[in-house]
Amino acid sequence: MKGPATLLLLLCSFFVLQSSSCKHSNDDSVSPGGNNSPIAGQWYISYYWDNDKEESSDFSGYTFSFQSGGILTATRGSSSASGTWRETVDDGKPRFIINLSSSNEKLQDLNDDWILLSKTENEIKLKDDNTSKVEELHFSRQ
């Protein structure tokens, strides 16, 4: 009886270990422009702090359009840059990912997987997760 009981105990232990060792992914992606999409319309950068100084004025005149399907457009005057955006969860933190295709260095600074601090109908607040520098970005409704 020792043989079958030991085998049964080993099998049960194996299944318990297998089920407890399964990890839930921390990347609970939300599709671009999905249910968590910002309200449609024009947005502007109301606040941008980069490392040691405020640089909001670098984005004066830009409007940003977060569209369904994860399409992002930045426009100032007759020039525009397009790219993508999406919301996701990584390491238990809500993220807002921006990826603009532009040769403009300032617009390239916005490309990041930002921590989403808050999002309302009129404001989106983002922060960089890099602890070696302080970077914060706020979009406000136009």
C-alpha positions as CSV (number, residue, x, y, z in Angstrom):
1,M,0.0,0.0,0.0
2,K,3.0,2.2,0.5
3,G,3.7,2.4,-3.2
4,P,0.3,3.6,-4.5
5,A,-0.2,6.0,-1.5
6,T,3.3,7.5,-2.1
7,L,2.6,7.8,-5.9
8,L,-0.8,9.5,-5.1
9,L,0.9,11.9,-2.7
10,L,3.6,12.8,-5.2
11,L,1.0,13.4,-7.9
12,C,-1.0,15.6,-5.7
13,S,2.1,17.5,-4.6
14,F,3.1,18.0,-8.2
15,F,-0.3,19.4,-9.2
16,V,-0.4,21.8,-6.2
17,L,3.1,23.0,-7.0
18,Q,2.2,23.5,-10.6
19,S,-0.9,25.5,-9.9
20,S,0.8,27.7,-7.3
21,S,3.8,28.4,-9.4
22,C,1.8,29.8,-12.3
23,K,2.4,33.5,-12.5
24,H,0.0,36.1,-13.6
25,S,1.5,38.4,-16.1
26,N,2.0,42.0,-14.9
27,D,1.5,43.2,-18.4
28,D,-2.3,43.4,-18.5
29,S,-2.4,45.3,-21.8
30,V,-5.3,47.3,-22.9
31,S,-5.7,47.6,-26.6
32,P,-4.8,51.0,-28.1
33,G,-7.7,53.4,-28.0
34,G,-9.8,50.8,-26.1
35,N,-12.2,51.5,-23.2
36,N,-9.5,53.5,-21.4
37,S,-9.0,55.9,-24.3
38,P,-8.8,59.6,-23.5
39,I,-11.8,61.7,-24.5
40,A,-11.6,62.6,-28.2
41,G,-10.6,66.1,-28.9
42,Q,-7.6,68.4,-28.8
43,W,-5.1,68.4,-25.9
44,Y,-2.1,70.5,-25.1
45,I,0.9,70.2,-22.8
46,S,0.1,72.3,-19.8
47,Y,3.1,71.2,-17.8
48,Y,6.4,69.4,-18.6
49,W,9.2,69.1,-16.1
50,D,12.4,67.6,-17.4
51,N,15.0,66.6,-14.8
52,D,15.9,70.0,-13.4
53,K,13.6,72.6,-15.0
54,E,10.2,73.3,-16.4
55,E,10.0,73.0,-20.2
56,S,6.3,73.5,-20.9
57,S,7.0,76.4,-23.2
58,D,8.9,74.1,-25.6
59,F,5.5,72.7,-26.6
60,S,3.7,76.0,-27.0
61,G,1.4,75.9,-30.0
62,Y,1.3,72.1,-30.2
63,T,-2.0,70.2,-30.1
64,F,-2.2,66.5,-29.5
65,S,-5.0,64.3,-30.7
66,F,-5.4,60.8,-29.0
67,Q,-7.5,58.9,-31.5
68,S,-9.2,55.5,-31.3
69,G,-7.1,52.7,-32.5
70,G,-4.0,54.0,-30.8
71,I,-3.3,56.8,-33.3
72,L,-1.6,59.9,-31.9
73,T,-1.0,63.2,-33.8
74,A,1.0,66.2,-32.7
75,T,0.4,69.3,-34.7
76,R,1.9,72.8,-34.6
77,G,1.0,75.2,-37.5
78,S,1.4,73.3,-40.8
79,S,3.7,70.6,-39.4
80,S,2.6,67.4,-37.8
81,A,4.0,64.2,-36.4
82,S,2.1,61.0,-36.0
83,G,2.6,58.0,-33.8
84,T,0.9,55.7,-31.4
85,W,-0.3,55.7,-27.8
86,R,-1.7,53.0,-25.5
87,E,-2.6,52.3,-22.0
88,T,-1.4,49.2,-20.2
89,V,-0.5,47.9,-16.8
90,D,3.1,46.9,-16.0
91,D,4.5,45.8,-12.6
92,G,1.1,46.6,-11.2
93,K,1.3,50.3,-12.3
94,P,-0.9,51.8,-15.0
95,R,1.2,53.0,-17.9
96,F,0.6,55.4,-20.8
97,I,2.9,54.7,-23.7
98,I,3.7,57.4,-26.2
99,N,5.6,56.8,-29.4
100,L,5.8,59.7,-31.9
101,S,7.7,59.4,-35.1
102,S,9.5,62.8,-35.5
103,S,12.9,64.3,-36.0
104,N,11.9,67.0,-33.5
105,E,14.0,66.4,-30.4
106,K,11.4,67.8,-28.1
107,L,8.7,65.5,-29.4
108,Q,11.1,62.6,-29.1
109,D,11.4,63.4,-25.4
110,L,7.7,62.5,-25.0
111,N,8.4,58.9,-26.2
112,D,8.2,56.8,-23.1
113,D,6.3,54.3,-21.1
114,W,5.0,56.9,-18.6
115,I,3.3,56.0,-15.3
116,L,-0.3,57.2,-15.5
117,L,-0.8,59.2,-12.3
118,S,-4.4,60.3,-13.2
119,K,-6.7,60.8,-16.1
120,T,-9.9,62.9,-16.1
121,E,-12.1,64.3,-18.8
122,N,-9.8,67.4,-18.8
123,E,-6.4,66.3,-17.7
124,I,-3.9,63.5,-18.1
125,K,-1.0,63.4,-15.6
126,L,2.1,61.3,-16.4
127,K,5.4,60.6,-14.6
128,D,8.6,58.9,-15.7
129,D,9.5,55.8,-13.6
130,N,13.2,56.6,-13.8
131,T,14.3,57.5,-10.2
132,S,17.6,59.1,-11.3
133,K,15.7,62.0,-12.8
134,V,12.4,63.7,-12.3
135,E,10.2,64.0,-15.4
136,E,6.5,64.8,-15.4
137,L,4.1,65.5,-18.2
138,H,0.5,66.9,-18.0
139,F,-1.9,67.1,-20.9
140,S,-4.9,69.4,-20.6
141,R,-8.0,69.7,-22.7
142,Q,-8.0,72.5,-25.2
